[in-house]
Amino acid sequence: MVDAERLERLWAAFSGVQRPAGLALAPHQCDECDMVRRLLELHTNRTLPIKTLNWLHDSLPLLGPEGLRYWLPAYIAAAYTDPDFRGVDLLIFHLGPSAKELGEQYWRERLAVFDAPQREQVLGFVDWFATNDEDASGYEAEIARARALWGRAD
């Protein structure tokens, strides 16, 4: 669990992000992405129930750049506050892509939408995970990659 101030900083950094809809949320057109869009369009990033978030714990790669920017704080807040959140490991894995993945347009487009305060909050989460999660020792490579990636200046 984290203190309220950390959560306030997280939400403040993402407060101006507009909620994307339709293909801006999840651009691929398939049954799985259709389901993700339908489920997420029922909520805001601050009202997403943990049951739905757990159902979508592995859906971050399906989100478009604006979808990731809008929904990522919900995943981070759940990791901070809810011991029943099932997606912490996949969240860390997603935040620390391999060097090969980083060369792809997919990641260049995703990272381009995050501003410095938002990147700082993502990096803060990675640092928190590295020092507070009992499973962090199994994710050293992902943690190192995420720190390098999200710690970069704009």
ABEGO torsion letter per residue (X at the ends): XBBAAAAAAAAAAAAABBBBBEAAABABBBAAAAAAAAAAAABBAAABBAAAAAAAAAAAAABBAAAAAAAAAAAAAAAAABAABAAAAAAAAAABBBAAAAABAAAAAAAAABBAAAAAAAAAAAAAAAAABAAAAAAAAAAAAAAAAAABBX
